[in-house]
Amino acid sequence: MRVVEASAAMQLSPEEAWDLLIGDQMHRLVEMPEISVVAVKDFQARPDGTARYTVANKAGPSKTWHTADFTVYERPRRSVNRVLDSPFGGMFYGTYEPVGDGTRVHWRWEIEPQNTLAGLLLPVMHPLLARSMQQDLDALARAFGPQEERQHRSATPLAGVAVLVAASILMIYLLGRRRRARTK
């Protein structure tokens, strides 16, 4: 398991930040080209108040899909969801803390590889996933008011990132095709 964390302050109330990032306003993220979210589908609010939806994120020239299945959905304070249907699963934690005129959003993803190949790729993908999460929060902070101090916990620069990303995406894609071919 590897841990990725990112946080940023944005000038949205905790409720507005919640609704935009994991609530019923997520479709607005798709309209923001600087954010990695490119599609949201099957958003469900279950009778117990938790949510479940499927989301696609940009991954180089393609997109990767995963399902967010929430076990804690305490609007607008904190959330916990399991990342499903992805080679990189695990638990994803979000907190939404009021600060000044806005909200500090903090994300923590405890990444658990779901197969051998993902386990081998995780050391390479870890800094890329960290950077992507932080870039999304930074873009939202810029879009919704002046930036405050940001915490960059896991993001580290890498040489040859484009080559590593392309190779990783190709390997994940091929592994997914192989798995789907076995189940048919």
C-alpha positions as semicolon CSV with decimal commas, in nm:
position;residue;x (nm);y (nm);z (nm)
1;M;0,000;0,000;0,000
2;R;0,110;0,355;-0,076
3;V;-0,047;0,675;0,055
4;V;-0,112;0,986;-0,154
5;E;-0,226;1,311;0,003
6;A;-0,321;1,650;-0,136
7;S;-0,487;1,960;0,003
8;A;-0,576;2,314;-0,095
9;A;-0,796;2,597;0,025
10;M;-1,064;2,734;-0,202
11;Q;-1,314;3,011;-0,162
12;L;-1,621;2,791;-0,147
13;S;-1,824;2,708;0,161
14;P;-1,781;2,351;0,289
15;E;-2,123;2,267;0,142
16;E;-2,034;2,413;-0,200
17;A;-1,697;2,234;-0,206
18;W;-1,863;1,906;-0,105
19;D;-2,137;1,929;-0,369
20;L;-1,885;2,015;-0,642
21;L;-1,625;1,750;-0,555
22;I;-1,833;1,450;-0,444
23;G;-2,196;1,557;-0,451
24;D;-2,467;1,626;-0,701
25;Q;-2,271;1,906;-0,874
26;M;-1,983;1,683;-0,992
27;H;-2,095;1,723;-1,353
28;R;-1,951;2,078;-1,334
29;L;-1,601;1,931;-1,301
30;V;-1,636;1,771;-1,645
31;E;-1,675;2,121;-1,790
32;M;-1,338;2,232;-1,643
33;P;-1,057;2,123;-1,881
34;E;-0,784;2,174;-1,618
35;I;-0,943;1,909;-1,392
36;S;-0,875;1,538;-1,450
37;V;-1,243;1,436;-1,420
38;V;-1,384;1,383;-1,771
39;A;-1,707;1,193;-1,698
40;V;-1,939;1,109;-1,410
41;K;-2,217;0,855;-1,443
42;D;-2,460;0,651;-1,236
43;F;-2,463;0,891;-0,939
44;Q;-2,680;0,726;-0,671
45;A;-2,781;0,857;-0,331
46;R;-2,873;0,547;-0,133
47;P;-3,140;0,531;0,140
48;D;-2,873;0,530;0,414
49;G;-2,742;0,866;0,282
50;T;-2,422;0,733;0,127
51;A;-2,341;0,779;-0,240
52;R;-2,203;0,565;-0,520
53;Y;-2,098;0,674;-0,868
54;T;-1,861;0,594;-1,150
55;V;-1,607;0,851;-1,264
56;A;-1,351;0,875;-1,544
57;N;-1,024;1,062;-1,511
58;K;-0,777;1,172;-1,778
59;A;-0,474;0,944;-1,792
60;G;-0,252;1,073;-2,070
61;P;-0,431;1,025;-2,403
62;S;-0,694;0,793;-2,256
63;K;-0,919;0,781;-1,951
64;T;-0,946;0,546;-1,657
65;W;-1,274;0,456;-1,489
66;H;-1,339;0,365;-1,127
67;T;-1,635;0,340;-0,894
68;A;-1,652;0,539;-0,571
69;D;-1,854;0,346;-0,312
70;F;-1,899;0,557;0,001
71;T;-1,917;0,416;0,352
72;V;-1,903;0,757;0,525
73;Y;-2,083;1,052;0,366
74;E;-2,112;1,323;0,634
75;R;-2,191;1,634;0,432
76;P;-2,009;1,875;0,451
77;R;-1,738;1,746;0,689
78;R;-1,589;1,415;0,580
79;S;-1,621;1,121;0,348
80;V;-1,472;0,776;0,309
81;N;-1,509;0,568;-0,003
82;R;-1,372;0,248;-0,144
83;V;-1,215;0,281;-0,490
84;L;-1,353;-0,011;-0,695
85;D;-1,320;-0,139;-1,053
86;S;-0,968;-0,002;-1,089
87;P;-0,623;-0,160;-1,089
88;F;-0,540;0,089;-0,813
89;G;-0,808;0,045;-0,548
90;G;-0,805;0,127;-0,181
91;M;-0,967;0,370;0,057
92;F;-1,012;0,740;-0,021
93;Y;-1,068;0,989;0,262
94;G;-1,186;1,348;0,221
95;T;-1,220;1,627;0,476
96;Y;-1,374;1,971;0,424
97;E;-1,261;2,216;0,691
98;P;-1,381;2,579;0,710
99;V;-1,090;2,826;0,687
100;G;-1,138;3,201;0,664
101;D;-1,383;3,270;0,379
102;G;-1,353;2,923;0,233
103;T;-1,274;2,558;0,282
104;R;-0,957;2,352;0,304
105;V;-1,011;2,027;0,117
106;H;-0,782;1,743;0,216
107;W;-0,770;1,413;0,028
108;R;-0,592;1,096;0,135
109;W;-0,585;0,784;-0,082
110;E;-0,451;0,461;0,065
111;I;-0,374;0,289;-0,264
112;E;-0,398;-0,089;-0,277
113;P;-0,294;-0,256;-0,602
114;Q;-0,564;-0,499;-0,720
115;N;-0,338;-0,729;-0,925
116;T;0,027;-0,819;-0,970
117;L;0,087;-0,576;-1,255
118;A;-0,065;-0,285;-1,061
119;G;0,157;-0,380;-0,768
120;L;0,464;-0,361;-0,989
121;L;0,353;-0,027;-1,137
122;L;0,253;0,137;-0,809
123;P;0,603;0,268;-0,721
124;V;0,611;0,444;-1,061
125;M;0,249;0,556;-1,054
126;H;0,250;0,680;-0,692
127;P;0,412;1,019;-0,761
128;L;0,203;1,063;-1,076
129;L;-0,121;0,999;-0,887
130;A;-0,008;1,236;-0,611
131;R;0,069;1,508;-0,863
132;S;-0,265;1,461;-1,040
133;M;-0,462;1,489;-0,715
134;Q;-0,274;1,803;-0,610
135;Q;-0,308;1,960;-0,955
136;D;-0,686;1,906;-0,944
137;L;-0,716;2,076;-0,605
138;D;-0,483;2,358;-0,710
139;A;-0,688;2,417;-1,028
140;L;-1,006;2,434;-0,820
141;A;-0,841;2,676;-0,576
142;R;-0,745;2,901;-0,872
143;A;-1,091;2,873;-1,025
144;F;-1,269;2,960;-0,700
145;G;-1,077;3,254;-0,559
146;P;-0,727;3,354;-0,454
147;Q;-0,484;3,078;-0,364
148;E;-0,383;3,015;-0,006
149;E;-0,084;2,819;0,111
150;R;-0,096;2,467;-0,034
151;Q;0,046;2,149;0,108
152;H;0,232;1,926;-0,135
153;R;0,291;1,610;0,063
154;S;0,347;1,336;-0,192
155;A;0,412;1,517;-0,519
156;T;0,771;1,482;-0,639
157;P;0,917;1,566;-0,980
158;L;1,011;1,277;-1,209
159;A;1,225;1,258;-1,519
160;G;1,061;1,095;-1,817
161;V;0,710;1,119;-1,674
162;A;0,540;1,109;-2,013
163;V;0,710;0,782;-2,108
164;L;0,628;0,623;-1,773
165;V;0,266;0,734;-1,789
166;A;0,221;0,604;-2,143
167;A;0,381;0,269;-2,060
168;S;0,175;0,233;-1,742
169;I;-0,151;0,316;-1,916
170;L;-0,077;0,068;-2,192
171;M;0,003;-0,208;-1,941
172;I;-0,312;-0,140;-1,739
173;Y;-0,522;-0,136;-2,055
174;L;-0,378;-0,465;-2,177
175;L;-0,424;-0,627;-1,838
176;G;-0,788;-0,512;-1,833
177;R;-0,849;-0,657;-2,181
178;R;-0,693;-0,985;-2,076
179;R;-0,908;-1,001;-1,763
180;R;-1,225;-0,921;-1,957
181;A;-1,138;-1,185;-2,221
182;R;-1,108;-1,448;-1,947
183;T;-1,451;-1,366;-1,806
184;K;-1,628;-1,406;-2,142
